[in-house]
Amino acid sequence: MEHVFKQVEQNIDTLVANNVNWSATATSDQLHQAKQGALQLSFGVDCVIPSHWLGDLQGKKVLCLAGAGGLQAPLLACAGADVTVLDLSERMLDKDREVAKQERLGLRIEHGNMCDLSRFADASFDLVLNPPSLCYVPDVTPVFCEVYRVLKPGGTFIMISMNPIAYVCDWDADAQCYKAVNRMPYCACEHTGQGEWIEYGHTMESYLGGQLQCGLVLTGYKECQMEDITELYFATKGEKV
């Protein structure tokens, strides 16, 4: 399995080197607003995490899980949180290092796999935030169980992901429409033409049932439809009660 994550790391590093749009860092205006108490965390165009999901961040211990890139972690730090960011991609972590240096933010930056949080003690964090990245692990349950372990009682887990429809459907060039052709769960390596790309599509049962199985209580759900009809994001709020 280690070779799978090494390939994922190489794939992400390559995308970052090519300036993929989701690797853009927080703007100076966004950072300023966060410092002024007007934090906005987005997952896609006009898709904002509800502020009441985040609550008062002042002094809170926050883990940005597979959340490097110089966006979420610096914004949360500017809002007063004590932020740790863990990611598989050193190139994404470099973006956090750059913003932290520019803004003089005390980010704790860790290179690692979201499936293994053994470096963190039980009940270490008030909030764990996971932007879209679970598509790079073959099984989401170990991630959710580790999140539950490192959350403090009363802590919150916010995750964002693509709806499974993105993997069920493929574009049919002849018919000029999307068709449901793939069964779930989905693995890119089982399909031709993917090269070295590794990506997994998980079921909603895995996303929602997996969190419940690990002990989290789901208290929030939000969706955001992008221009492409199969690009449907969703976010959940889970709590350790």
N, C-alpha and C positions, 0 to 999 in steps of 0.2 A: 504493500500500500504506500510505502514511503516514496516509491518512484512516481506514483500518481500525483502526490502533492508537489514533488519536485518539478514535474512537468507543468502543473497548474501555476506554480510560481514563475517559471520561465515564460509561460503564455501571458500572464498578467504583466510581468516586467516588459515584455515586448510591446504590449498595448500601451502601456504608460510611456514608453520611449517614443511611440508614434502619436502621443498626445490625444489619446481617446477622450471623448468629451466628459465621461464620468470621472476623470482623474483631475479635473480642474480644482484648484484650491479656493478657499474662501476669499472673497473680495474684501478690500479694506472697508467698504461700506457695511458689509455683513458683519465683520468683526466689530466695527464701531457700534452698530445697533445692538449686538449681543452684550457689549460692555455697558450699554445704556439700559439694559433690561428688556430689550425687544428682540430676543433670540427667535430665529426661525430656522428650523431644520427641515429640509425638503428631501423628498425621494422622487425625483422627476419634476417636470415642469408643473408648477402650480400645485404640487402635492405636498402639503405641509403637515408635519406631525403635530397633532393638537397640543397646544401649550399645556393643557391640564394633564396630559399624559406625562409630561416632564416634571411638572410641579416646580417647587423652589429648589434650584440647583446650588445655591450658595453653600459651599463647604461639603457638598455631597461627593462621595466616591463613585466615579463613573468609569466603566470599561467600554471602550469602543472596540467591539469584537469584530475582527476582520474589517475594521473601519478606518484604515489609514487613507491618506490622500490629501491631507491638509485642509479638510473641510469640516467634518463633524467635530473632531477632537479640539481644534483650536476655537471653534465657536462655543463649545461647551465650557472650555477653560475660560474664555472671555466672559461667560455668564456666571463665573464664580465657582465652577466645579473643580474638583481635584481629579484630573483625567489621566487614565492609562489607555494607551492604544496598542492593540496587538494585531499583527497582520503577517501574512505569509510572504508578501512582496516587499523587498527592501527598497525598491524604487518608489512604491507608494509611501513607505515610511519616511523616505528622504524628503518627501513633500511636507510631512508633518514637522520634521526637523527644521526645514527651511522656514516655515511659518512661525514655529515656536521661537526660533532665533530672532526673526524680524520683530515679533511682537513681545519678546521676552516672557514667554509663557513656560511654566514649569511642567511640561508634558512628560510623562513616563512612557518611553517608547520601547516596545518589546517586539522582537521578531519571533514568530511562532505560529503554530497551527491551532485553529479554533476548536479542534476536537480534543485538544489536550491543554487544560488550564491548570495542570498540577503545580505550576509555579506560584499560583495564587492560593492563599489559605481559604478555608471555609468562611462564609459570611464576610467577604471582603468588600463588597460593592453595594451601593444603594440602587444603582441603575446600570444595566447592561444594554447597550444599543448595538444592534446588528443590522447595518445597511445591506442591500442586496449582495449576497455572497454565498448563501447556502447551496447554490447551484454548483459549487465546486467541491462539495463533499458527498460521498456516496450514500451516507446515512446521517440523517439530521438528529436522530435520537441521542447519540452520545454528546452532541453539542448542547442540546436542551438540558440534559442531565447535569453536565458540567456547569452550565449557567445557573441552574437551580442551586447547586452546591455553593458557588461563590457569591450568590446573592445573600444579603442580609435578610432576616425576617422582615416582611413588609416591603422588600425591595421590588423593583420593577424591571421587566425585560421587554424591550421593544424591538421587534424584528420586522424587516421589510423584505419582500421577495416577489418574484414574478408568479402570477397565477399559472397553474399547470396548462392552461389553454395554449400558452406560448410554445409548449413542447408537443402537444397533441396535434396541432395544425402545422401544415407546411404550405408554402405558396405553390399553386399549380399554374405554371406559365401558360399552358395551353388553354385552360379554362379561365385564366385571369381572375382567380379567386383563391381563397384559402380553403383547404380541405382537411378534415380530421383524419389523419392517416397513421399516427403513432400511438401505441399503447403506453400507459404509464405503469410503473415509473420508467423514465427515459434515461438513456446513457448515450452520449454522442459517439463513443468509441464503437458502438454496435451498428453504426450507420456509415455508409460509404461517403467519401468526399470530405471527411472531417479532419484528415491529416493528423497533426499532433494535438488538436484541440480536445480538451476534456471538460465536459459539462454534464450535469445531472438534472433531470427534471423530477421533482418529487410530487407526490399526491397531496391534496388538501388534508387527507386523513393523516399523513405523516406530519404535516406542519401543525395542524390543530390538535390532533390526537396525541402526537408526540410530546407536545408541551404538557398536556393534561396528564399523560402517563408518567411524566417526570415530576409531577407535583405542582405545576404552575396552575393558577386559576386565571382564565382568560376574562378580562374585563373591558377590552376595547378591540374594535375591528374597523378598518377603513380601507376603501379601494380608490384607485385612481386610474382612469382610462386614458391612455395616450392616443396619439393620432392613428397609429397602427392598431387595428382592432384586436390583434392578438397580444398586444403589449399592455397587459392589465396588471398593475402592481397592487399588492395588498399589504397592509401593516396590521400587526396584532400587538396588543398590550397584555402582558401576563404579569401576575403578581405572586410572590411567595408569601402566603398568608399563614 
